[in-house]
């Protein structure tokens, strides 16, 4: 009975969004995107699209999304938004991070990406434009992937902090107490595999078109680079996502090493009380700010 009610609610929500979408103006980018997509299908094999296309999407998205945070370090005005202002980025750290990233991307992640084609073939995942889900379905699927990945990340990330194994794997990621965007995927190869598994679970559950693979890659990179950026910039559109953790939440994890284990949302840390030190830290900050205002007056 409860399952039927849930299905009815989801169907009603889908119909409501579809109805609203019918009144929206046509997307001017849809036709150019359709032309590019069909050109890709006509000129490249499915293996090339799934493998090299996925690699290009990942690499281009990753480093383009890192650009704003990288540029912020050279803009004095943006320094007031830097969370740990006493720990500026250095060229030495960024170069070390970049070299490790290249190794992880091409020797750890690329072999996994090579399996994308076989995944789409085994599950008969379509590539055709006509089979592509509508934007709101794709958005809902990405949100579902994020919920699943967040749960996996919370429990496995917390496990990696266990004192018996922390120094062997996860300590690599914590070399930088004050994170920066490019550091998002700076990790031990085993950590890349362990925590990266959560990325693929949602794909297995929701994937009904190859476009979801790329959309979810972009969404996940956008989130993880943002929370590692080291900057809490106002009017960040990601803060509109319900229960979104954000840069301050994860920055505290790097600064404190304990607590705030989730990747995207705050609910798992709230349920298990692993955000208690973060809450206490925020309260202390508020009191200090009030005292400073009183002294200024």
N, C-alpha and C positions, 0 to 999 in steps of 0.2 A: 504494500500500500504506500509506504513512504517513498519507495523507489519510483512508483508511478507518479506520485505527486512531484517529485524532483524533476522527472522527465517532462511533465506537463509545464512546470515553471520554466525550464530551459527552452522548451519549444515556444512558449509564449514570449519569452525574452527575445528569442531569435526572430520571431515574426514582427515584434515591435521594432527592433533595430532595422529589419529589412524594410518595414513600412516607412520609417524615418529616412532611411537611405534613399528611398524612391523620390523624395522631395529635394534632396541635395543636388546642387549643380554638378555637371560632369567634371571629372578630374581632368584638367588640361594635360597632365603628364601621362594619362593612361594610354593614349594612342601611341606616343613615342616609345613608352615602355613596352607596349605590345609589339611594336615593330622590331625593337632590339631583341626582345625575347624570341620572336619567331625567326629572326635572322640567326640567332645563336643556335636554335634547334635545326635550322636548315644547313648550317655550315660546320657544326661540330657534333661528334658522337656523344652518346650518353655518358660514356666513360670519361671523355674529356670534360664534359660539363660538370659531372659529379665530383671529379677529382681535382682538375686544375681550376675549374670555376670556383669550387669550394675553398681552395687554397687562396686564390686571388681575393675572394670576398673576405676571408679571415684576415689576411695580411693587410689589405687596403683599409678595412674597417678598423683594425687594431691601431695602426699607426696614425691614421687620420683622426681618430677619436682621442689619441694622446696629444695631438698638437695644441689644443687650448691650454691644457695644464702645463705643457712644456713652455709655451709662450708667456704664461702668467708670471713665471719666475723672473722675467726681464721687465715687468711692468710694475713700477713702484706702487701705483694705485691699488693693484690687486693684492698686495701683501697684507692688507688689513683683513682679507678673507682667508688667509692661510691659517690653518688650525694650529699647527705647532710652529709658531713664528721664530722660535729660537733654534730651529733646526732646518736651515735652508738646504736646497738641493745642491749637490756638487757635481762637477763634470766627471770626476773619478767614479762616483757611485752610479751615475747614469750610463757611463760607458760600460761598466761592469755588468749592469743590468741588461743593456742592449746585447752584449755578446752572449749572455746566458739565454736570452729570449730567442736569438737566432738558432742556437743549438736545440732548444726545446721545440721550437716551431717546425724545424726541418728534420730533426732526427727522432722526435717523439710524436708530435702531432701529425706530421705529414703521413707517416705509415698508417695512422688511424684514419686519416682523411681518405686514403686509398681504398678503404673498405666501404666508402659511401656508395659507390656504384653497385657493389654486390648487395648492399642493404636494400637499395631501391629496386633492384631486380628481384630479389628474393620475396619482397613484400609487394611487388607490382606497384610501386609508387609512380604515379604519372608525372610527366614533364610538360605535357601539352598546355597551351594557353587556355583552352576551353575548359580544362579540368581544374584550373587554379581557383582556390577558394576566395570568397569576397574578403575585403579588407578587415571587416569586423570579425569574421570567423578566424582569420589569420591572427588578429590581435588577441582574441580569446585563447587561441591555441598557444601563443607565446606566453600569455599570462599563466596558463596551465603548466607549461614547461617550467616557468620560473618558480611556481609553487612546489613542484616536485623536486627540482634541483635544490631549492632552498632547504627542504627537509633533509635531503641526502647530505648537503653541505654541512648543516648544523651538527648532525650526529657524527659524521666522519671527521669533520674538522675538530670537533671536541675530542674525539678519540686520538687524533694526531697530537693533541696537546698533553696527552698522558705522559707523565714523567719518564716512563720506561722507553718510550719511542720518540719523544719530541726531538731530542738532539740528533737523531739519525735522519729525520725526514723534514719535518715542518720548520725546524730552526732556520733552514735556508731562506724561507720566505720572510722570516722575522729579522733578517740581517739589517733591514731598514726600519728603524723605530718610527721615523716620520715618512710615511709612504708617499709615492708620487705615481701618477697615472700609468706610466710605462711599466711599473713594478707589478701590475695586476697579475701577470702570468709568470713572474719571476719565482721559480719554485724548483724543488728537487724533482727529477724525472718521475719518481714513484708517486709524489704528491700530484703531479700532473695527471697521472693515470687514475689515482684513487679518487680525487675530488672531481676530476673530469668525467668520471663515469656518470655522475648525476646529470650532466648535460644531455647525455644520450637517452636516458630513461624516458624523458618527456617526448623525445622524437619517436621512440618505439610506440608510445601510447597514442600520440596525436597525429603523427605524420600521414597526410593524405595527398601530399604534393611536394615535390622537391623544393619549392619556394619556401616551405616552412623551415627547412634546414638552414637556409641563408637568412631568413628573417629572424630566427631564434639566435643564430650566431651574432647578428648585429645587436639584438636586444641584450643578450647576455654580456657582450663586450662593452656596450654602452653603460650597463649597470656596474660591472666590476671595475672599469676604468674610472668611473665617477666616484665610487666609494674609496678608491685608492688614490684619488687625485691630490689629497692633502688640502683641498680648498673647499670651503662651504660657501658657495656663491649664491646670492639671493636670486629669486625668480627661476630657480632650476626646475624645468618642467617635470623632472623625475619625482619631485616632491609631491606631485599631484597623485601619484600612485598610492593607493591605500596601504598603510603600514610599511611604507618604504623606509629602509634603515638610513641610508645616506652616508655622506663622507664623515661626519662627526662620529657617528655610531661605530664605523669600522676603524676610523683613525684612532679611537680610544683603545680598540683591541690591539693595535700595533704598539701603542704607547704603554699599555698596561699588561699585555700578554695574556690576561685572564678575562674571560667573559666576552659577550658580544660575538658569538661564534657563527651566527647565521650570515648568509651571503647577501640576501636581498631584503627580507622582511624582518620585523621585530618580534613576531608572535612566539617563536620557539624560545627565544631568550627570556621573554616575559613569562611564559608558562613554567619554565624550569628555574627561573630566578637567576639566570646567569648574566642578567643586565643590572644586578643590584649595585655593583661597584660603579657602573656608568651613571646610574641614577644619582648615587651619592656624590659623584664627581660633579655632575651638573648642578646639584643643589649648592655645593660648595662654591662653584663659579658664580652662581646667582648672588650669593651672600657677599662675595668679594666685590662684585660689580656694584651692589647697593652701597657698600661701605665706601667705595671710591667716589660714587655720586654724592654721598653725604659730605665727604671731605671736600669735594669740589665746590659744594654749595656753602 
